[in-house]
Amino acid sequence: MEGIITSVETYLEKKKNAPSEENITIITPEQREAALRFGRSKNLITRILKDVEKCGYIGEENNKLISYLAMTSRKMNDPLSILIISGSGAGKSSLQDTILNLCSPEDLLKLTSLTGKALFYKKEMALSHKVLAIEEERGAEDATYAIRNLISSKVLTIEATIKDMTTGKMTTMENTVKGPTSVFKTTTNPATDPETKSRFITLSIDESREQTKKILEYQREAYTLEGFFNKKEKNIVIEKHHNFQRLLNPVSVFNPYAKLLTYLDDRVLVRREHPKYMNIINTVAFLHQMQREIKTVERKGHIIRYIEVTLEDIQLANEIAHNILGKSLSELTDPSRNLLNLIHTMVLEMERVADKHKDNILFTRRMVREYTKWSDYQIKIHIKQLEELEYLIPICGSWGKQFRYRLAYDGQGMDGSRFCLGLINVENLRSNSELVGLKS
């Protein structure tokens, strides 16, 4: 009898975790070929962005691209998660919905509201390699702890007290829900808990007048004959992306250039920011897997199928990092920006004289004062803002001791563009990789 019970329990457990037949989608040979052609196209990123526009989201190329990458990363072991913050009516839900419409439906769980313990009682594999989308953060405030742990630990475990129906006694039941899971959330609250925000890549919606004009023009076009045919084409685009996403294999991605990459390392927060950057690189490579050689390696009886990151992947990831994770000189006041430029020039001159890299050059406020001819009061006021925004890293200094600084800025953003501090230029990376024998 005990053997029969064990067999039944094993069968029920397998059935619980097996994919539902209703979630199995048949792809025709024609659909498969169209999806493969799409995945092998050399201008894949451009085509993805155009398709998102056909589906109704205009402009904001960086937001569209990182969101599509995050959605795709659900198939990887370290997926990206997205938090979209903007005012009411700006289009945050539109961005999220448009991107997630391109996700294969069987891999998507969209919720309007979520209670605190709900995720803990899902089936074991219900969230594994899926996208969990929350329409508005306020509808899932009680589940914030569960969502944070799902992203970080990739598993949720709960032990609850239940009544044993056989004996009538109270007993405990343990339930485990496995990730990894890519989480999408939107909110109007710019003061979202920092502990939560650190788990996500945070996006903001363009609320400029120029973007509003683009949206209104698109809305008016929807009422034309051309707009009617565009709606018809939208369904074809969505089906193509569903099939493309289904054909992406869960291959591993390895980065041969990883040890040569750089990132700002003067603050503790980067311990969570740096993995986001590394995973963006891997996701770019993963998205292009149909254009890459699938390699295999055997280690201790295990055969691993993988693709490798290219310099082109890193170049695109750097552009994304600059625009999404980066900052802009516009956050500085004019005097602080002028002081930063003068300090940058001073350090470059010191670099040439001392024949040292700028990261090894320290300077004092007195040196800045003598070089710029600014007053001590001006230096103190504006150097403080450069410290707070991490353009300057204070190395030492307190009462009775001389303040010394290191410049973390490389001269980016003079044209008004955004930039991420500490990333190695791909051309420098190419040179360094050749020195250590890596083929670019």
DARACOR-V527470 format. One record per residue. N is the residue number from 1. RES is the residue in one letter. NEAR is the number of other ideal C-beta (glycine too) atoms within 10 Angstrom. D_FIRST is the distance of its C-alpha to the first C-alpha in Angstrom with 2 decimals. Layout:
N&RES&NEAR&D_FIRST / N&RES&NEAR&D_FIRST
This chain:
1&M&5&0.00 / 2&E&6&3.81 / 3&G&7&5.38 / 4&I&8&5.15 / 5&I&9&6.34 / 6&T&10&8.71 / 7&S&10&9.96 / 8&V&10&10.73 / 9&E&10&12.45 / 10&T&10&14.36 / 11&Y&10&15.48 / 12&L&10&16.69 / 13&E&11&18.51 / 14&K&9&20.23 / 15&K&9&21.20 / 16&K&11&22.60 / 17&N&13&24.83 / 18&A&9&25.79 / 19&P&9&29.33 / 20&S&8&29.70 / 21&E&6&31.15 / 22&E&7&33.90 / 23&N&10&35.05 / 24&I&8&35.57 / 25&T&12&39.31 / 26&I&5&41.00 / 27&I&14&44.28 / 28&T&9&46.84 / 29&P&7&48.87 / 30&E&8&51.92 / 31&Q&18&50.22 / 32&R&14&48.85 / 33&E&12&52.33 / 34&A&17&53.95 / 35&A&22&51.53 / 36&L&14&52.11 / 37&R&12&55.88 / 38&F&18&55.67 / 39&G&19&53.68 / 40&R&11&56.14 / 41&S&14&59.27 / 42&K&9&61.53 / 43&N&9&62.33 / 44&L&16&58.70 / 45&I&17&59.33 / 46&T&11&62.39 / 47&R&15&60.53 / 48&I&21&57.68 / 49&L&18&60.23 / 50&K&12&62.09 / 51&D&21&58.91 / 52&V&25&58.09 / 53&E&18&61.63 / 54&K&16&61.16 / 55&C&21&58.15 / 56&G&17&60.45 / 57&Y&22&60.73 / 58&I&18&64.27 / 59&G&17&65.47 / 60&E&20&63.73 / 61&E&13&62.79 / 62&N&17&61.35 / 63&N&23&59.01 / 64&K&22&57.84 / 65&L&22&57.26 / 66&I&23&55.34 / 67&S&25&53.18 / 68&Y&23&52.38 / 69&L&27&51.59 / 70&A&24&49.27 / 71&M&28&47.44 / 72&T&25&47.11 / 73&S&24&45.97 / 74&R&26&42.59 / 75&K&21&41.46 / 76&M&20&42.49 / 77&N&14&40.91 / 78&D&16&43.70 / 79&P&24&44.65 / 80&L&25&47.76 / 81&S&24&47.79 / 82&I&26&50.74 / 83&L&21&52.33 / 84&I&25&55.24 / 85&I&21&57.78 / 86&S&19&60.69 / 87&G&12&62.53 / 88&S&8&61.43 / 89&G&11&62.25 / 90&A&19&63.02 / 91&G&24&60.30 / 92&K&24&57.37 / 93&S&16&54.84 / 94&S&17&56.66 / 95&L&23&56.27 / 96&Q&23&52.56 / 97&D&18&51.87 / 98&T&21&54.02 / 99&I&27&52.32 / 100&L&19&48.77 / 101&N&19&49.61 / 102&L&23&49.82 / 103&C&23&46.27 / 104&S&19&43.69 / 105&P&14&42.09 / 106&E&16&38.48 / 107&D&19&39.37 / 108&L&19&41.11 / 109&L&16&40.02 / 110&K&15&43.08 / 111&L&14&43.04 / 112&T&10&45.83 / 113&S&14&44.24 / 114&L&19&41.46 / 115&T&12&40.23 / 116&G&13&39.70 / 117&K&14&35.90 / 118&A&14&35.17 / 119&L&24&34.84 / 120&F&18&32.28 / 121&Y&14&29.75 / 122&K&17&30.19 / 123&K&12&27.51 / 124&E&14&27.39 / 125&M&16&29.67 / 126&A&16&31.59 / 127&L&24&34.72 / 128&S&18&34.48 / 129&H&18&37.75 / 130&K&21&38.80 / 131&V&25&41.94 / 132&L&26&41.62 / 133&A&22&44.84 / 134&I&23&46.04 / 135&E&19&49.02 / 136&E&17&50.71 / 137&E&21&49.91 / 138&R&12&50.59 / 139&G&16&47.58 / 140&A&24&45.27 / 141&E&13&47.01 / 142&D&13&44.01 / 143&A&22&41.92 / 144&T&17&44.53 / 145&Y&14&42.59 / 146&A&20&39.45 / 147&I&23&41.65 / 148&R&18&43.50 / 149&N&17&40.37 / 150&L&24&38.90 / 151&I&22&42.15 / 152&S&12&42.54 / 153&S&11&39.05 / 154&K&17&37.46 / 155&V&16&34.26 / 156&L&22&33.42 / 157&T&12&30.81 / 158&I&14&30.23 / 159&E&10&28.16 / 160&A&11&28.13 / 161&T&8&27.06 / 162&I&9&24.72 / 163&K&10&23.13 / 164&D&11&19.37 / 165&M&6&18.68 / 166&T&7&15.76 / 167&T&8&17.82 / 168&G&7&21.24 / 169&K&7&22.32 / 170&M&9&24.19 / 171&T&10&22.68 / 172&T&9&23.87 / 173&M&11&23.05 / 174&E&8&24.68 / 175&N&14&25.88 / 176&T&13&27.84 / 177&V&22&30.29 / 178&K&19&31.90 / 179&G&23&35.46 / 180&P&21&38.02 / 181&T&24&39.72 / 182&S&28&43.34 / 183&V&25&44.51 / 184&F&26&47.57 / 185&K&24&49.26 / 186&T&25&52.64 / 187&T&21&54.68 / 188&T&16&58.21 / 189&N&10&58.05 / 190&P&11&59.96 / 191&A&8&59.01 / 192&T&17&55.30 / 193&D&12&53.63 / 194&P&8&54.63 / 195&E&10&51.20 / 196&T&17&49.77 / 197&K&16&52.66 / 198&S&16&52.27 / 199&R&18&48.92 / 200&F&22&50.61 / 201&I&23&53.48 / 202&T&17&55.80 / 203&L&22&57.91 / 204&S&16&60.80 / 205&I&20&62.22 / 206&D&16&65.81 / 207&E&12&67.62 / 208&S&10&71.07 / 209&R&6&73.51 / 210&E&8&73.41 / 211&Q&16&69.65 / 212&T&13&70.14 / 213&K&12&72.80 / 214&K&14&70.45 / 215&I&17&67.78 / 216&L&11&70.32 / 217&E&10&71.69 / 218&Y&16&68.22 / 219&Q&12&67.57 / 220&R&10&70.87 / 221&E&11&70.16 / 222&A&12&67.00 / 223&Y&9&69.36 / 224&T&10&71.21 / 225&L&7&70.57 / 226&E&9&69.60 / 227&G&13&67.11 / 228&F&10&65.57 / 229&F&10&64.99 / 230&N&18&63.64 / 231&K&12&60.90 / 232&K&8&60.01 / 233&E&12&59.88 / 234&K&15&57.62 / 235&N&10&54.65 / 236&I&12&55.26 / 237&V&19&55.40 / 238&I&18&52.14 / 239&E&14&50.33 / 240&K&18&51.79 / 241&H&24&50.56 / 242&H&21&47.05 / 243&N&21&46.86 / 244&F&25&48.58 / 245&Q&21&46.09 / 246&R&16&43.16 / 247&L&17&44.70 / 248&L&18&45.08 / 249&N&11&42.74 / 250&P&11&41.14 / 251&V&17&43.31 / 252&S&15&44.26 / 253&V&21&47.86 / 254&F&14&49.89 / 255&N&17&53.38 / 256&P&15&55.73 / 257&Y&22&58.36 / 258&A&12&56.21 / 259&K&10&57.97 / 260&L&18&61.35 / 261&L&20&60.66 / 262&T&14&62.09 / 263&Y&17&61.44 / 264&L&16&63.18 / 265&D&13&61.89 / 266&D&15&63.95 / 267&R&11&61.57 / 268&V&7&57.97 / 269&L&11&57.02 / 270&V&17&57.19 / 271&R&10&54.01 / 272&R&12&52.24 / 273&E&16&54.92 / 274&H&17&55.09 / 275&P&13&51.47 / 276&K&19&52.27 / 277&Y&22&55.24 / 278&M&16&53.30 / 279&N&22&50.52 / 280&I&24&53.21 / 281&I&24&54.50 / 282&N&24&51.09 / 283&T&26&50.43 / 284&V&24&53.81 / 285&A&24&52.90 / 286&F&24&49.44 / 287&L&22&51.14 / 288&H&20&53.40 / 289&Q&19&50.69 / 290&M&19&51.69 / 291&Q&14&55.09 / 292&R&17&53.85 / 293&E&8&52.84 / 294&I&11&49.11 / 295&K&13&49.02 / 296&T&8&46.22 / 297&V&11&45.77 / 298&E&8&43.26 / 299&R&7&42.41 / 300&K&4&39.89 / 301&G&5&38.07 / 302&H&7&38.00 / 303&I&8&40.23 / 304&I&12&41.79 / 305&R&12&43.66 / 306&Y&16&46.45 / 307&I&22&49.84 / 308&E&15&52.73 / 309&V&23&54.81 / 310&T&19&58.45 / 311&L&16&61.60 / 312&E&13&61.79 / 313&D&24&58.41 / 314&I&26&59.76 / 315&Q&17&63.01 / 316&L&21&61.24 / 317&A&25&58.93 / 318&N&22&62.05 / 319&E&17&63.69 / 320&I&22&60.65 / 321&A&24&60.53 / 322&H&20&64.25 / 323&N&18&63.99 / 324&I&21&60.70 / 325&L&21&60.30 / 326&G&18&64.05 / 327&K&17&67.00 / 328&S&14&70.51 / 329&L&20&73.92 / 330&S&9&74.52 / 331&E&13&72.59 / 332&L&19&75.54 / 333&T&11&78.85 / 334&D&8&81.83 / 335&P&13&83.23 / 336&S&20&79.84 / 337&R&19&79.48 / 338&N&14&83.02 / 339&L&24&82.31 / 340&L&23&79.16 / 341&N&14&81.18 / 342&L&15&83.90 / 343&I&23&81.41 / 344&H&17&79.79 / 345&T&13&83.23 / 346&M&18&84.06 / 347&V&23&80.90 / 348&L&15&81.52 / 349&E&11&85.01 / 350&M&17&83.66 / 351&E&16&81.11 / 352&R&9&83.93 / 353&V&9&86.11 / 354&A&11&83.44 / 355&D&6&81.70 / 356&K&11&78.32 / 357&H&8&75.48 / 358&K&16&75.64 / 359&D&16&72.34 / 360&N&9&74.23 / 361&I&17&77.19 / 362&L&16&77.43 / 363&F&19&80.20 / 364&T&13&81.51 / 365&R&16&82.82 / 366&R&12&86.29 / 367&M&16&85.99 / 368&V&22&84.91 / 369&R&16&87.81 / 370&E&11&90.35 / 371&Y&16&89.08 / 372&T&16&88.85 / 373&K&8&91.83 / 374&W&19&89.77 / 375&S&10&90.25 / 376&D&11&87.87 / 377&Y&8&86.92 / 378&Q&14&85.97 / 379&I&17&83.91 / 380&K&13&81.96 / 381&I&15&81.20 / 382&H&21&80.04 / 383&I&23&78.40 / 384&K&12&76.03 / 385&Q&18&74.76 / 386&L&21&74.31 / 387&E&14&72.24 / 388&E&10&70.06 / 389&L&17&69.33 / 390&E&17&68.72 / 391&Y&24&71.60 / 392&L&24&72.83 / 393&I&20&70.59 / 394&P&13&72.12 / 395&I&12&71.75 / 396&C&10&73.48 / 397&G&13&75.87 / 398&S&8&76.39 / 399&W&4&79.31 / 400&G&5&81.74 / 401&K&8&80.02 / 402&Q&10&80.83 / 403&F&19&78.38 / 404&R&15&77.31 / 405&Y&24&75.44 / 406&R&16&73.78 / 407&L&23&74.09 / 408&A&19&70.76 / 409&Y&22&72.54 / 410&D&14&73.54 / 411&G&13&75.89 / 412&Q&18&73.44 / 413&G&20&73.76 / 414&M&11&77.56 / 415&D&6&77.34 / 416&G&8&75.19 / 417&S&13&71.87 / 418&R&19&68.75 / 419&F&21&67.64 / 420&C&20&64.93 / 421&L&20&66.33 / 422&G&20&65.53 / 423&L&22&64.33 / 424&I&15&65.82 / 425&N&13&67.97 / 426&V&19&66.46 / 427&E&10&69.73 / 428&N&11&69.61 / 429&L&21&65.97 / 430&R&16&67.03 / 431&S&12&69.74 / 432&N&16&67.47 / 433&S&18&64.78 / 434&E&11&67.39 / 435&L&8&68.53 / 436&V&10&65.09 / 437&G&6&64.68 / 438&L&15&62.46 / 439&K&6&63.39 / 440&S&13&63.95
